């Protein structure tokens, strides 16, 4: 009986200790998930599930379940053949956590300014929000012309009807593109919008060949845009640079010229970023 009583006391002590590990008022699963997010950010790159589990003091199965939930919400993502974990773009949408790695902005902004000066048009930086399937503008350098493209920081661009969006879509696999079409559809913003799946797929094939995308008044009448993707160290597109301006200043014979400029800028940033 004494041994049983002792065992019960030990069990109570262990239970109390496990409960106290989570501060009063906090939800344990939420706390664990946020801690994992912090650990991924502190890794300053990519980290394996087993390393995360060890740092958090959690079983691999629990860690994987939490990461999968956050992945579905777009806060984390898996990259590379080893399936390492890194920060997802939706963290920026809710709190600009995506820009914790300020080196991206430090690298890109001077490139955007030089590109604006060489093209004479407004230049944008967009990231891919994989959860909402949208391109989100996070930086911009406006040109000096009276008539110019202007979009708010944090503004969202449709994937199938914008330069940055179509650049991202051109990197999708057939399965991912099919899922996108089922989930989002192809809303016709203008008479030029590619709202037929076949026409969109044909256009994406052209983008892969050219190396840059071209929005020909597909999102807004009178506006043209060219864009190219920035790649990370795993050759995955996570951001894009675009040049936007009125049709009057971007006639057909300038599209190739601006496409070459935006491809060179995206290549430069990809190289400096580690892509």
HUMOSUL-V595110 format. One record per helix or strand of 3 or more residues. SS is the DSSP state (H for helix, E for strand). FROM is the first residue (numbers start at 0). TO is the last residue. If there is no record, write none. Layout:
SS_FROM_TO, SS_FROM_TO
This chain:
H_1_19, H_27_41, H_48_55, H_59_71, E_75_78, E_83_86, H_89_94, H_96_99, H_102_118, E_121_128, E_133_140, E_155_157, H_158_160, H_162_168, H_173_183, H_196_209, E_212_215, E_222_230, E_236_245, H_251_272
